[in-house]
Amino acid sequence: MFRAAIKERTELGLQVEPILASGELVPDELTIALIRDRLSQDDAVGGFVLDGFPRNVVQAEELDEMLDAIGRPLDAVLFFDLDDDTATLRMHGRARDEDRADDAPEVIARRLVIYHEQTEPVVERYRAAGTLRALDASRSVDDVFAQIEAVLATSPEQRRPVGGSEAGGGSLLDREASP
């Protein structure tokens, strides 16, 4: 959603472009307002996927409140599990292939620090709640896609771990460099 806003040169896009380019997280109030607005749109009534949200505990708590208010529990929380070295290599490739300023080496290093400080607690929060589904993101795109399909093809009551030992279901969490 942020990249679309940047591409469209919206007011929000102009606000978040330098933040993303530096590797920092967009402030919670902007991110949460964007998510709240997006979830209120008609095309989200039948379901939605949140990619890369929530990225910190405050955002996770706000998401819980939003979903409680509209009476919609999380169906599947997907975690694209990938070690830092592989994530870094993939982001370097993406920087080369897509000419993305937010994938510069110093920005990648900063994003990984932020991930470990702010997003890992969210992963653990969903793991403790029993809703996290870890996917082995080191595998090929086709293999990871098959893992996603397997999770989404089952009802919440039937879900079993795919590529990991967690169980559960919800929003889509990513590790910056999912395949």
HELIX and SHEET records of a PDB file:
HELIX    1   1 PHE A    2  LYS A    7  1                                   6    
HELIX    2   2 GLU A   11  ALA A   21  1                                  11    
HELIX    3   3 ASP A   28  LEU A   39  1                                  12    
HELIX    4   4 ASP A   42  ALA A   44  5                                   3    
HELIX    5   5 VAL A   57  ILE A   70  1                                  14    
HELIX    6   6 ASP A   84  GLU A   98  1                                  15    
HELIX    7   7 ALA A  101  ASP A  103  5                                   3    
HELIX    8   8 PRO A  105  ILE A  114  1                                  10    
HELIX    9   9 TYR A  115  THR A  119  3                                   5    
HELIX   10  10 GLU A  120  ALA A  129  1                                  10    
HELIX   11  11 VAL A  141  LEU A  152  1                                  12    
HELIX   12  12 PRO A  156  GLN A  158  5                                   3    
SHEET    1   A 3 LEU A 132  ASP A 136  0                                        
SHEET    2   A 3 VAL A  77  ASP A  81  1                                        
SHEET    3   A 3 LEU A 172  LEU A 173  1                                        
END                                                                             
